[in-house]
Amino acid sequence: MPLLKRARIEVYLPERRKSNYRRLQREVEREFLTTFGGCTVIKNIKGLYLDSEGKSDFDKISLVYADTPFDFDKNFAALSKYADALREATTEASDEESVLVVVHGICRSV
C-alpha cells in the first residue's frame, strides 16, 4: 500500500481547574471533530520548561490532535494560516502567554 503524506495538527493545552480551560479544550475537540472528522486527546502529559528566573518548572498538559486529509506540502500556506488562527484563539481564551500549536507532516498507509 502507498504512503500518503498528510498534515497533523496538535494543540498543547495546560490543564487548569478553571472552567474556561475545560470549555476551551471542549471547543478545540469540537473544532477538530467537525472540521476533520475526529481527534485524539491525551491527558496528564508533563510539560517541562524554564521560568523567567531560569529554574525548571512544569505544567500538566492535555494534547489534542487531529490528522487532516490535506497534503502537508501542497497545503502548507493554508495550514499555516489555520494554525496561526487556532493559536491566537486558544491564547485569547486562556490566561496563557501563548499556547503551542504544531503542524507537521505524517505518512499514513491507505
C-alpha positions as CSV (number, residue, x, y, z in Angstrom):
1,M,0.0,0.0,0.0
2,P,1.3,3.5,-0.7
3,L,2.0,6.0,2.0
4,L,0.4,9.4,1.8
5,K,1.9,12.5,3.5
6,R,-0.8,14.3,5.4
7,A,-0.8,17.1,8.0
8,R,-1.3,16.5,11.7
9,I,-2.4,19.5,13.9
10,E,-1.6,19.4,17.6
11,V,-2.7,21.8,20.4
12,Y,-1.0,21.6,23.8
13,L,-3.3,22.9,26.4
14,P,-2.3,23.5,30.1
15,E,-4.6,21.6,32.4
16,R,-6.2,24.1,34.8
17,R,-9.1,23.7,37.2
18,K,-10.7,26.8,35.8
19,S,-14.0,26.4,33.8
20,N,-12.7,28.4,30.9
21,Y,-9.8,25.9,30.3
22,R,-12.2,22.9,30.3
23,R,-14.5,24.8,28.0
24,L,-11.5,25.7,25.7
25,Q,-10.5,22.1,25.5
26,R,-14.1,21.0,24.6
27,E,-14.1,23.7,21.9
28,V,-10.8,22.6,20.4
29,E,-12.1,19.0,20.4
30,R,-15.4,20.1,18.7
31,E,-13.4,22.2,16.1
32,F,-11.3,19.1,15.2
33,L,-14.3,16.8,15.2
34,T,-16.4,19.0,12.9
35,T,-13.5,20.1,10.6
36,F,-11.5,16.9,10.3
37,G,-14.0,14.2,11.5
38,G,-12.3,13.3,14.8
39,C,-9.4,13.9,17.1
40,T,-7.4,12.2,19.8
41,V,-7.0,13.6,23.4
42,I,-4.1,12.6,25.7
43,K,-4.4,14.0,29.2
44,N,-1.9,14.3,32.1
45,I,1.2,14.9,30.0
46,K,4.1,16.5,31.9
47,G,5.5,19.6,30.2
48,L,8.8,21.0,31.5
49,Y,10.1,24.5,31.0
50,L,12.4,27.1,32.4
51,D,10.7,30.0,34.2
52,S,11.8,33.6,34.0
53,E,14.5,33.1,36.7
54,G,15.9,30.1,34.9
55,K,14.5,27.5,37.3
56,S,12.8,24.4,36.0
57,D,9.0,24.2,36.3
58,F,6.3,22.0,34.9
59,D,2.7,22.0,33.8
60,K,0.2,19.2,33.3
61,I,-0.9,19.4,29.7
62,S,-3.6,17.9,27.5
63,L,-2.7,17.2,23.9
64,V,-5.5,17.4,21.4
65,Y,-4.6,16.4,17.8
66,A,-6.2,15.6,14.5
67,D,-4.9,14.1,11.3
68,T,-6.2,16.1,8.3
69,P,-7.0,15.0,4.8
70,F,-4.7,17.6,3.4
71,D,-1.3,17.1,1.8
72,F,1.2,18.8,4.1
73,D,3.4,20.2,1.3
74,K,0.7,21.3,-1.1
75,N,-1.4,23.0,1.6
76,F,1.4,24.5,3.7
77,A,0.2,28.1,3.4
78,A,-3.4,27.3,4.3
79,L,-2.3,25.0,7.2
80,S,0.0,27.8,8.5
81,K,-2.9,30.3,8.4
82,Y,-5.2,27.8,10.2
83,A,-2.6,27.1,12.9
84,D,-2.0,30.8,13.5
85,A,-5.7,31.5,13.9
86,L,-6.0,28.5,16.2
87,R,-3.1,29.6,18.4
88,E,-4.5,33.1,18.5
89,A,-7.9,31.9,19.5
90,T,-6.7,29.5,22.2
91,T,-4.3,32.0,23.7
92,E,-7.0,34.7,23.8
93,A,-9.4,32.2,25.5
94,S,-6.9,31.3,28.2
95,D,-4.7,33.1,30.7
96,E,-1.6,31.8,28.9
97,E,1.1,33.9,27.3
98,S,1.0,31.5,24.4
99,V,-0.5,28.1,23.5
100,L,1.6,25.7,21.5
101,V,0.1,24.7,18.2
102,V,2.1,22.3,16.0
103,V,1.5,21.2,12.4
104,H,3.7,18.5,10.9
105,G,3.7,16.0,8.1
106,I,2.9,12.4,8.8
107,C,2.9,9.4,6.5
108,R,-0.1,7.1,6.6
109,S,-0.8,3.9,4.9
110,V,-4.0,4.0,2.9
